[in-house]
């Protein structure tokens, strides 16, 4: 891989890292919201929606980590 493509991939990787950090913050906030829900709301539709959002955000976070890893491997 030439230097120009490596540089372009490094820029993409940096952007993905920044997005991953932002996503992690939102994921943590949603998990805190879900975990601090009063007992009488646990098991409610509101709780289930928050729980599903946490699962989806976690999957998105993992996917970004995987994409970053693939980019790193491509630049070796």
MODELLER restraints for C-alpha pairs under 7 A, 6 or more apart:
rsr = mdl.restraints
at = mdl.atoms
rsr.add(forms.Gaussian(group=physical.xy_distance, feature=features.Distance(at['CA:6:A'], at['CA:75:A']), mean=6.05, stdev=0.5))
rsr.add(forms.Gaussian(group=physical.xy_distance, feature=features.Distance(at['CA:9:A'], at['CA:71:A']), mean=6.78, stdev=0.5))
rsr.add(forms.Gaussian(group=physical.xy_distance, feature=features.Distance(at['CA:13:A'], at['CA:68:A']), mean=5.92, stdev=0.5))
rsr.add(forms.Gaussian(group=physical.xy_distance, feature=features.Distance(at['CA:13:A'], at['CA:71:A']), mean=6.86, stdev=0.5))
rsr.add(forms.Gaussian(group=physical.xy_distance, feature=features.Distance(at['CA:16:A'], at['CA:64:A']), mean=6.86, stdev=0.5))
rsr.add(forms.Gaussian(group=physical.xy_distance, feature=features.Distance(at['CA:16:A'], at['CA:68:A']), mean=6.90, stdev=0.5))
rsr.add(forms.Gaussian(group=physical.xy_distance, feature=features.Distance(at['CA:20:A'], at['CA:61:A']), mean=6.25, stdev=0.5))
rsr.add(forms.Gaussian(group=physical.xy_distance, feature=features.Distance(at['CA:20:A'], at['CA:64:A']), mean=6.34, stdev=0.5))
rsr.add(forms.Gaussian(group=physical.xy_distance, feature=features.Distance(at['CA:23:A'], at['CA:61:A']), mean=6.67, stdev=0.5))
rsr.add(forms.Gaussian(group=physical.xy_distance, feature=features.Distance(at['CA:24:A'], at['CA:61:A']), mean=6.80, stdev=0.5))
rsr.add(forms.Gaussian(group=physical.xy_distance, feature=features.Distance(at['CA:27:A'], at['CA:54:A']), mean=6.25, stdev=0.5))
rsr.add(forms.Gaussian(group=physical.xy_distance, feature=features.Distance(at['CA:27:A'], at['CA:57:A']), mean=5.76, stdev=0.5))
rsr.add(forms.Gaussian(group=physical.xy_distance, feature=features.Distance(at['CA:27:A'], at['CA:58:A']), mean=6.90, stdev=0.5))
rsr.add(forms.Gaussian(group=physical.xy_distance, feature=features.Distance(at['CA:30:A'], at['CA:50:A']), mean=6.86, stdev=0.5))
rsr.add(forms.Gaussian(group=physical.xy_distance, feature=features.Distance(at['CA:30:A'], at['CA:54:A']), mean=6.32, stdev=0.5))
rsr.add(forms.Gaussian(group=physical.xy_distance, feature=features.Distance(at['CA:31:A'], at['CA:54:A']), mean=6.06, stdev=0.5))
rsr.add(forms.Gaussian(group=physical.xy_distance, feature=features.Distance(at['CA:34:A'], at['CA:47:A']), mean=6.39, stdev=0.5))
rsr.add(forms.Gaussian(group=physical.xy_distance, feature=features.Distance(at['CA:34:A'], at['CA:50:A']), mean=5.81, stdev=0.5))
rsr.add(forms.Gaussian(group=physical.xy_distance, feature=features.Distance(at['CA:34:A'], at['CA:51:A']), mean=6.61, stdev=0.5))
rsr.add(forms.Gaussian(group=physical.xy_distance, feature=features.Distance(at['CA:41:A'], at['CA:47:A']), mean=6.45, stdev=0.5))
